[in-house]
Amino acid sequence: MNIRFDDSLPILVQVISDRLGKETISSGVALRDVSGRLAFFCDTALDKITIETVSQQLLEKLGPYARTDRVLAGRNDFGAEQILTDPTVYSLLVNGDYIRIVDRRLVGADWQRSPVPVAPPPPRLVFASLKGGVGRSTALAVAAGDLAVKGKRVLAIDLDIEAPGLGSMLLDEETLPEYGVLDALVENSISGLDELFLMDMIGPSALAKRVGRIDVAPVLGRRSLSNPVDVLAKIARAYTEDVDENGEIKTFLDQVRSLIDRFAATNNYDVILVDARAGLHETTASAVMGLGAEVFLFGRDEPQTFQGFHVLLSHMSRFVNHREQRPEWLSRLTLVQGQAPQEIDKRRNFADKCYSIIVKSGLGPNESAISEIPAPTSFNDITWDEETPDEEVLPNDDWGIRGPVAVLDDPRFRGFDPLLKRDLLSEQIYQSSFGQLLEQIYNCFPPEAENQA
């Protein structure tokens, strides 16, 4: 039988469990190298005969997915301590047992980092999706317009590096800035980003009325559009890691967060809106996991949406411990049904599918975490402990992800060009479709900030 990627880790767990015991699985660490090959490092010392015997069985069972240099090591063996204490280790449920794993990757390392705590003001709102055409950028444009009308100073940042659109949606030729986010990611590691460069990344949108303001940091600035032959060369370098003056490696996530932190520190904005790249690319990890933002994850009622939701949410469940309180970052994730039908029952069907995926992915209430109370033989046998908190014996219905909220389908917003159809940015028109989303957005503001709107 040919061994494939999905087979390899369960096989390793089975062999180690059978030969060395389940406790060895929970205390040791599996190493998956950049090619996908596996080795296991025990947290206890192993004698030479045990290593040789079990290694031979792992080589036979794993086939090409066994590391040929060393497939098994004990705690006292060379290099084992480094793997056992690796800070990137995470737990994964395999065959009913949790195994700790270190996953070496050439790309996608930012997905391995835990979601960061909420960022300090101003609020950061990420508009993300797993495929295009779900109304994500349109919703951001409407939200920016509504926030500006209510007096907010808005910064909209386009992080969809390979399919930029926010700049052309919110800016015209006269207001396009000299540089874009793409330039910042390239220059950051070469010539650096001074305050003048940051100012030259921002263009004012004509959509803002007199009360508020909408500034835009597009992917492509005037320089890139004047030299289109260089754009792909810039993109090829935008995702590379940087090394700072202290010798520390800065991934794409670190660079994007640093850039947004600098804009936030100017105190020029009341809110920062980020248009994330569609899909599960490295740039999506920076927006969803690394900005300390409120994340609005868009999707339509179609199979691709639910497959994508399942993959992303299953990955994020790695960072959840059901024995503890709901992680703070989980309360900042909202599912959004884009282009939703008017019929309530159809929207409820979407919500039911989302809830099923949330639970299946491991981000919903976990019944095993709820304390069990033995059934009494009679009413008089019931014991009651006033000191026991309710949350220890009752299911927590609010444990999972919020939503979904719906953006109702409106044909007038298909192919939306706000610079040409400014009449659509009238609250009387967009409120019926975007009202739920806008309400959730305003809930992201501190009470005192909301009162000033």
C-alpha positions in Angstrom: 0.0 0.0 0.0 1.3 3.4 -0.9 1.7 5.7 2.1 0.4 9.3 1.6 0.8 12.4 3.6 -2.5 12.0 5.5 -1.6 8.4 6.4 1.8 9.1 7.8 1.1 10.7 11.2 -1.6 8.2 12.3 0.8 5.4 11.4 3.6 6.9 13.5 1.2 7.4 16.4 0.0 3.8 16.1 3.5 2.3 16.1 4.8 4.4 19.0 1.6 3.8 21.0 1.8 0.0 20.4 5.5 -0.4 21.1 6.3 2.3 23.7 2.9 3.1 25.3 0.3 5.9 25.0 2.0 8.0 27.7 5.1 8.2 25.4 2.9 9.7 22.7 1.6 12.5 25.0 5.0 13.4 26.5 7.1 13.1 23.3 7.3 15.3 20.2 6.9 14.3 16.5 9.0 16.2 14.0 7.7 16.7 10.5 10.5 18.1 8.2 10.0 20.5 5.3 9.5 17.5 2.9 6.9 15.9 5.2 9.0 13.1 6.6 8.6 12.2 10.2 10.6 11.3 13.3 9.7 10.9 17.0 11.6 12.2 20.0 10.8 10.6 23.3 10.8 12.5 26.6 12.5 9.6 28.3 15.8 7.8 27.6 15.8 4.8 25.3 18.3 2.0 25.1 20.0 1.1 21.9 18.1 -2.1 21.3 14.7 -0.4 21.7 15.7 2.4 19.3 16.9 -0.1 16.7 13.8 -2.3 17.0 11.2 0.4 16.9 13.1 2.4 14.3 13.0 -0.6 12.0 9.3 -0.9 12.4 8.7 2.8 11.8 10.8 2.6 8.6 8.8 -0.3 7.4 5.4 1.2 8.2 6.1 4.8 7.2 8.0 3.9 4.0 9.0 7.2 2.2 7.5 9.2 5.1 10.2 8.1 7.6 13.2 10.3 8.1 16.2 8.2 6.8 18.8 9.9 9.1 17.0 9.2 12.3 13.3 8.2 12.8 13.4 7.7 16.6 15.4 9.3 19.4 15.4 9.3 23.2 15.7 12.3 25.5 19.5 11.9 26.0 20.2 11.6 22.3 21.9 14.4 20.3 19.5 17.2 19.4 16.5 15.7 21.2 16.3 18.5 23.9 16.0 21.1 21.2 13.0 19.4 19.6 11.3 18.6 22.9 11.5 22.3 24.0 10.8 23.9 20.6 8.6 26.9 21.1 6.6 26.2 17.9 5.3 22.8 19.2 1.5 22.4 19.1 -0.9 19.6 19.9 -2.9 17.6 17.3 -5.6 15.0 17.9 -4.7 11.8 16.0 -6.4 8.5 16.4 -8.1 9.7 19.6 -4.7 10.7 21.2 -3.1 14.1 21.4 0.4 14.2 20.0 2.7 17.2 20.1 4.3 18.1 16.8 7.0 20.4 15.4 6.2 21.2 11.8 9.1 22.6 9.8 7.9 24.6 6.7 9.6 26.6 4.0 6.4 28.6 3.5 3.3 29.0 5.7 5.2 29.5 9.0 2.9 32.4 10.0 0.0 30.0 10.1 1.7 28.2 13.0 1.7 31.3 15.2 -1.0 31.8 17.9 -3.5 34.6 17.3 -2.3 37.7 19.0 -4.2 39.6 21.7 -6.5 42.5 20.7 -4.5 45.5 19.5 -4.7 48.8 21.3 -6.9 51.6 19.7 -7.8 52.4 17.1 -9.8 49.3 16.3 -8.6 47.2 13.4 -11.2 45.4 11.3 -10.1 42.7 8.8 -12.4 41.8 5.9 -11.4 38.3 4.8 -12.7 35.5 2.6 -11.6 32.1 1.3 -12.6 32.9 -2.3 -13.3 36.1 -4.3 -16.7 37.3 -5.5 -18.4 37.1 -2.1 -18.8 40.9 -1.6 -15.9 41.4 0.8 -14.4 44.5 -0.8 -17.8 46.0 -1.5 -18.7 45.6 2.2 -15.5 47.3 3.2 -16.2 50.2 0.9 -19.7 50.6 2.2 -18.4 50.4 5.8 -15.8 53.0 5.1 -18.4 55.4 3.7 -20.7 54.9 6.6 -18.0 55.4 9.2 -16.9 58.6 7.5 -20.4 59.9 7.3 -20.6 59.5 11.1 -17.4 61.5 11.5 -14.8 58.7 11.7 -11.3 59.1 10.4 -10.9 55.9 8.4 -7.7 54.2 7.0 -8.4 51.5 4.5 -5.4 49.2 3.7 -5.3 46.7 0.8 -3.4 43.5 1.6 -4.6 41.6 -1.4 -1.1 41.8 -3.0 -1.7 39.6 -6.0 -5.3 40.8 -6.8 -5.4 44.4 -5.7 -8.7 46.3 -6.1 -9.3 48.5 -3.1 -7.1 51.3 -4.5 -9.0 51.5 -7.8 -12.3 51.3 -6.0 -11.7 54.1 -3.6 -9.1 56.3 -5.3 -8.9 58.1 -8.7 -5.8 59.1 -10.7 -5.5 62.4 -8.9 -5.6 61.0 -5.4 -3.4 57.9 -6.0 -0.3 58.0 -3.7 3.2 57.7 -4.9 3.8 54.4 -3.3 1.7 51.4 -2.2 1.8 48.5 0.2 3.8 46.5 -2.3 6.5 49.1 -2.3 6.6 49.2 1.5 7.2 45.4 1.7 10.1 45.7 -0.7 11.7 48.8 0.6 11.3 47.7 4.2 14.4 45.4 4.1 16.5 47.6 1.8 16.2 51.3 2.2 13.8 51.4 5.1 10.5 53.3 5.7 10.7 56.8 7.0 7.8 59.0 7.9 7.9 60.7 4.5 7.5 57.3 2.8 4.5 56.4 4.9 2.9 59.7 4.0 3.5 59.0 0.4 1.6 55.7 0.7 -1.7 57.4 1.6 -4.3 58.8 -0.8 -7.5 60.6 0.3 -10.7 59.2 -1.1 -13.2 61.5 -2.6 -16.0 59.3 -1.1 -15.6 60.9 2.3 -17.9 63.8 3.0 -17.0 66.9 4.9 -17.5 65.3 8.3 -15.1 62.3 8.3 -12.2 61.1 6.2 -11.2 58.1 4.2 -7.5 57.5 3.6 -6.4 54.6 1.5 -3.1 52.6 1.3 -3.5 50.7 -2.0 -1.3 47.8 -3.1 -0.1 49.7 -6.2 1.0 53.3 -6.1 1.7 55.7 -8.9 5.3 54.4 -9.2 4.2 50.8 -9.8 1.5 51.7 -12.3 4.1 53.9 -14.2 6.5 50.9 -14.2 4.2 47.9 -14.6 7.0 45.7 -15.8 8.5 45.8 -12.3 5.3 44.8 -10.4 5.8 41.0 -10.6 9.5 41.5 -9.6 8.3 43.4 -6.5 5.7 40.7 -5.7 8.4 38.0 -5.8 10.3 39.9 -3.1 7.3 41.1 -1.0 6.9 37.8 0.8 10.6 37.3 1.8 11.6 37.4 5.4 13.6 40.4 6.7 16.4 40.4 9.3 16.3 43.5 11.6 19.3 45.3 13.1 19.2 42.9 16.1 19.5 39.8 13.8 15.9 38.8 14.4 13.9 37.3 11.5 10.8 39.2 10.5 8.2 37.2 8.6 5.5 38.7 6.4 3.2 38.8 9.4 5.7 40.8 11.4 6.3 43.3 8.6 2.6 43.9 8.0 1.9 44.3 11.7 4.8 46.7 12.1 3.5 48.8 9.2 0.0 48.9 10.5 1.3 49.7 14.0 3.1 52.7 12.7 0.0 54.0 11.0 -2.0 53.4 14.2 0.6 55.3 16.3 0.1 58.5 14.3 -3.3 59.0 16.1 -4.7 60.2 12.8 -7.3 57.5 12.6 -10.3 56.3 14.5 -10.4 52.9 12.8 -8.3 50.9 10.4 -10.0 48.6 7.8 -7.9 45.9 6.1 -8.9 44.1 2.9 -7.2 40.7 3.2 -6.3 38.4 0.4 -8.8 35.7 -0.5 -7.8 32.1 0.2 -5.4 30.4 2.6 -2.2 32.2 1.5 0.5 33.4 3.9 -0.8 37.0 3.6 -4.2 35.8 4.9 -2.4 34.5 8.1 -1.0 37.9 8.8 -4.4 39.5 8.6 -6.5 36.8 10.4 -3.9 35.8 13.1 -1.4 38.6 13.5 -3.1 42.0 13.7 -5.1 41.7 16.9 -8.1 42.7 14.8 -11.8 42.0 14.6 -12.1 39.5 11.7 -15.1 39.4 9.4 -14.9 36.1 7.4 -17.1 36.3 4.3 -18.6 33.4 2.4 -21.6 32.5 0.3 -24.0 29.6 0.7 -22.0 27.2 -1.5 -19.8 24.1 -1.1 -16.5 26.0 -1.6 -17.3 28.3 1.3 -18.0 25.5 3.8 -14.9 23.5 2.7 -12.8 26.6 3.2 -14.4 27.4 6.5 -13.8 23.8 7.7 -10.1 23.9 6.8 -9.4 27.3 8.3 -11.4 26.8 11.5 -9.9 23.3 12.0 -6.5 24.9 11.9 -7.5 27.6 14.3 -8.8 25.0 16.8 -5.2 24.0 17.4 -4.9 27.1 19.5 -7.9 26.4 21.8 -7.9 24.5 25.1 -11.5 23.5 26.0 -10.5 23.1 29.6 -10.0 26.8 29.8 -12.2 29.8 29.1 -13.0 30.8 25.6 -9.9 32.5 24.1 -10.3 36.2 23.7 -9.4 36.1 20.0 -12.3 33.7 19.3 -14.8 36.5 20.3 -13.3 38.7 17.6 -14.2 36.3 14.7 -17.5 36.8 13.0 -18.8 34.8 10.0 -20.6 36.8 7.4 -23.0 35.5 4.7 -22.3 37.6 1.6 -24.9 38.1 -1.0 -27.5 36.5 1.3 -31.0 35.8 0.1 -34.0 37.7 1.4 -35.7 34.5 2.6 -35.1 34.0 6.3 -35.3 30.3 6.2 -32.5 30.2 3.6 -30.3 32.4 5.7 -31.1 30.1 8.7 -29.9 27.2 6.6 -26.6 28.9 6.1 -26.3 29.6 9.8 -27.0 25.9 10.6 -24.3 24.8 8.3 -21.8 27.2 9.8 -22.6 26.1 13.3 -22.2 22.4 12.3 -18.8 23.2 10.9 -17.8 25.3 13.9 -18.6 22.3 16.2 -16.9 19.8 13.8 -13.8 22.0 13.6 -13.4 22.0 17.4 -14.3 25.6 18.0 -17.7 25.1 19.5 -18.8 24.0 23.0 -17.1 20.8 24.0 -19.4 18.4 25.8 -16.5 16.5 27.3 -15.4 19.7 29.1 -18.7 19.9 31.0 -18.7 18.2 34.4 -20.8 15.2 34.7 -23.3 14.8 37.5 -24.3 11.2 38.4 -28.0 10.6 38.1 -29.6 10.2 41.5 -31.6 7.1 42.3 -34.3 9.2 43.9 -35.1 12.9 44.4 -33.9 12.7 48.0 -30.5 11.6 46.8 -29.7 14.8 45.0 -26.7 16.7 46.4 -26.2 20.4 45.8 -23.1 22.3 46.3 -23.6 26.1 46.5 -19.9 26.6 46.0 -19.8 25.0 42.5 -20.0 27.7 39.8 -22.7 27.3 37.1 -20.1 27.2 34.3 -18.7 24.0 35.7 -21.9 22.0 35.3 -23.8 23.8 32.6 -22.9 23.9 28.8 -21.6 27.3 27.7 -23.8 28.3 24.7 -21.7 31.3 24.1 -18.4 29.5 23.7 -18.1 29.4 19.9 -17.8 32.0 17.1 -20.3 34.8 16.7 -22.7 35.0 13.8 -23.2 34.6 11.1 -24.4 38.1 10.1 -25.9 38.6 6.7 -25.3 41.0 3.9 -28.4 40.8 1.8 -28.0 40.5 -2.0 -28.8 43.7 -3.8 -28.2 43.7 -7.6 -27.3 47.4 -7.5 -24.1 46.5 -5.7 -22.9 43.9 -8.2 -19.7 45.2 -9.9 -19.9 48.1 -7.4 -17.8 51.2 -8.4 -18.4 53.7 -5.6 -16.7 56.6 -7.5 -19.1 56.2 -10.4 -22.2 55.3 -8.3 -21.9 57.5 -5.3 -25.7 57.6 -4.9 -25.5 54.0 -3.7 -23.6 55.2 -0.6 -26.7 56.8 0.8 -27.7 55.2 4.1 -31.3 54.8 3.0 -30.1 52.6 0.2 -27.3 50.4 1.8 -28.8 50.1 5.3 -31.3 47.4 4.2 -28.5 45.1 2.9 -25.5 46.0 5.1 -27.3 46.9 8.3 -26.5 43.8 10.3 -22.8 44.0 9.4 -22.6 47.7 10.2 -24.2 47.1 13.6 -21.6 44.5 14.3 -18.8 46.9 13.2 -20.0 49.6 15.5 -20.0 47.1 18.4 -16.2 46.9 17.9 -15.8 50.5 19.1 -15.4 51.3 22.8 -18.6 52.8 24.3 -17.1 56.3 24.6 -16.0 56.2 21.0 -19.4 55.0 19.8 -21.1 57.8 21.7 -19.1 60.4 19.8 -20.2 59.0 16.4 
